[in-house]
Amino acid sequence: MFGFDNFALDRLSFWLGFIGGTLFWLLINRLWKGLPFIRQTIQQLIEANRKKRMSGVESALRQDALRRAQRNHLSASLFSLDEIVVEPHLLAPPPAIDPQTPISVERYVSRILPFLPEFPDFATRFGWPRLTLFEALQGGSHLALLGNAGSGKSTALAYLTSLIARQDPKAASWGDYFPIYLHILDLEYHNINKKDLIEPVIKALSSTAPVTSLPQIPGFIRSVFQEGRVICIFDGLDELNKEQFLSIKSYLNDLVSQYPSIRLVVSASNQYIDGLNLIGFEPFVIAGWTKDELTSFINRWGVLWNNLIGATASQQQNLEILDNLLVTNWLGYDPLFYTPFQWTIKVWGAFTGDLQGVEEYAAITAFLNRATHYRVPLAAMSVIANQMIQEQSSSLDYSDAEKLLSGFRLEHEEETRLMDEEKTTNSPSLQKEIGAKAVTSGGRILSILLDASILTEHQGDRLRFSSPIWVGYLAGYQAKASQISPPQRMHSSIEEEYYHYLTIFHPENWLENYLQRDESPFYTNLLNSLRWIKDTPSNHPARSLVLKKGISFLQNEMLPDSLRVRILAGCASSNDSTLTILFKQLIDNTSSTMRSLAALGCGALQDTKTIPNLISLLNDAQPETRIAACFALACFDNSEAEKAILDCIHFADESLRLAAAETLTMDIRKGHARLKELTQSEDLLVRRSAVFGLSLIQDDWVVDLLEKIAVEDSQWVVRNAAGQALENRQKANPYIPPRQKEAADTAWLIAFAAKRGVGISKGDPAIPFLLDALANGSEDEKIAAMWFLRHHRQEAVVNQIYPLLYSHQIELRDTANYALWFMSICEN
């Protein structure tokens, strides 16, 4: 049995053990206390190592996105996007007002123009406020860029991608986001696993990325999505039919639900965004070019052309280089309403000298022939376009397109040359391997169209035309008039362009029926038709038919003013110079509204013979008519018109003084310099007007000038105006709509419902309360209510908003006009 009789404790071992145990537990204690720090340090080391490994793939993918963006524009065969781009802008919507934090927005252009989404060029000509792409992103919403085909949606997306991809200073904090830039047809979003929504993105990016980056792409993409450090830029939604659109909308909905921190920017049809608004998208219309932007574009094109192309061509063909100033004066002098696409093909045709007519479709024919070097007949391209129209699809399988072209042959010399190229390009062993699959004539035609970038290839061997305009033009040109029936509603830009060119080539019967089926309060068919006749000859039957109806609406005093201005914009945008006679006659009309409309029409068409008539309207009894005349005069590059505007600033009543100062902001070259000069005037009212004009200019140099005036001006009224202008610049831009909150999270609506003794539960759209606010609330509450109700296209909602189009309160009228337009592009 064990006992303690012989037990002895070695003192040295005891103390060594004691000291060792104590140190061990002290060490454990210290490690335990420092464990979070150690864990954090280890995590930081792991994260730093991961980022170091991923920085290479991110850089490669950014460069790939930049490369593709720089090539995605109409003149990519000549210039990079950076060399020729005009910075895209968006038409600012009416201000979204919160009744509990009211804002003061003073723009005199809103007293004479409503929001004009169908005719942004017209709005831009009169100085309607615009936003940059990055300003629009500040609102927190996803962006849906709207516009007619050729308005610059794809270019805007490519421009946005370029700045973010290279982390340009203009991108500011958005440069930290990773840009995923894809055409929607490159996303295989059908029948995907909802647990892995990123797989289509990874697959699409991997198809163009450098081979060395492929193993790291999946991990990197999943990582940036988890971080929310992604901005997805998807082109081509506007080309999809309804079924395809609803399918991609469902995919985007799942994507933002699973990754709520990412941002999306897409192109969309200007007539159909059904459901996008309900998943956090805000629609923005691409703005038109200003006069200065157009002049800059033509001048840059001329310099690049003469330096890169004209010099070589002149040496080879002994031709004299074309003076770009001559082209600028020729193309830029007439006040025509054209899209960036139309300006590009016209300028290009002017410098190559192959334009065969003044009509827009003549420039299209010249472009298509030039791009293919006259090797592919238009009839061959039309077969593909017609098939797309018949299938209501934006793309075709390569094999199907090849079969469609089986009946066409290239010229014998061209066919022989291409066959020789195929033999020299492919090795004998490869020729033997593919001998059974010899290249067909249809395949050679497709190859030419792909090389010319008229067609582009996407995932799954799908082909599409690089612009909806090519589809509409080619299909409309070959269509049979007996098979045309008016559409109920247009869901894609391809469909709209098809009817655009049917209006030109085959307006018989269907166009009149289309106009007769128009509906109040939207009148979408008439507004569409006014856009379509822009490219018709002056004696075209469609032009007289549509303008006749448009002018009758214009003179109908029973219609709301906002609709009449939109119809005026459509008439003026038709580029019909004979309208000047009508507008000049209407200047003497007994109706003040009609006089205002006539003044705007004269300004839009810019016939200098109407300047004396417009100057006479500066003394009209109605302030809105005086302001309309002032803005109309600002459209002219004419010394008499400029003197009249300056006289307004010096001698008119206060509202006309300020309106005149606002018009000077429309001219970057002369107008801005005039405002600087006016700050030195001895008349304090003139200086105050100049400060108001300066406050509307967003350039950095304005801040320094306003700071100087706020300190040094001798009159308190002027100093205060400059100080207020500086203070307003620090506030949020009222034209950037904030992301729509839920009704239950909206303070003013909760307070409004509380006055009725009820509450609003989470998820409740609160339509009864919003309709109550619309009927009985304050002006700000009515405006705020309409920003909610625009998402609910219901008969009761439309019927209650429509009467507000007749309101004498400008903000109410403009918001009602905006809300009804918003509903017109939504079907929910």
Secondary structure, DSSP 4 states (H G I P E B T S, - for coil): ---STT----HHHHHHHHHHHHHHHHHHHHHHHTHHHHHHHHHHHHHHHHHHHHHHHHHHHHHHHHHHHHT-STTTTT--HHHHPPPP-EEPPPPPPPTTS------GGGGT----TT-HHHHHHTT--EE-HHHHHTTSSEEEEE--TTSSHHHHHHHHHHHHHTT-GGGGGGGGSEEEEEEGGG---TT--TT-TTHHHHHHHHTTS-GGGGGGHHHHHHHHHHHT-EEEEEE-GGGS-HHHHHHHHHHHHHHHHH-TT-EEEEEE-SS--TTGGGGTEEEEEEPPPPHHHHHHHHHHHHHHIIIIIIHHHHHHHT-PPPPHHHHHHHHHHS-----HHHHHHHHHHHHHT----SSHHHHHHHHHHHHTTT-S-HHHHHHHHHHHHHHT-S-EEHHHHHHHTTT----HHHHHHHHHHHHHHS-HHHHHHSGGGPPPHHHHHHHHHHHTTSEEEETTTEEEESSHHHHHHHHHHH--GGG----S---SHHHHHHHHHHHHH--TTHHHHHHHT--TTT-HHHHHHHHHGGGS-TT-HHHHHHHHHHHHHHT-TTS-HHHHHHHHHHHHHTT-TTHHHHHHHHTT-S-HHHHHHHHHHHHHHT-GGGHHHHHHHTT-SSHHHHHHHHHHHHT---HHHHHHHHHHHHHS-HHHHHHHHHHHTT-TTTHHHHHHHHTT-S-HHHHHHHHHHHHT---HHHHHHHHHHHHH-S-HHHHHHHHHHHHHHTSPPTTSPPPPPPGGG-HHHHHHHHHTT----TT---HHHHHHHHHHS-HHHHHHHHHHHTT---HHHHHHHGGGGG-S-HHHHHHHHHHHHHHHT---
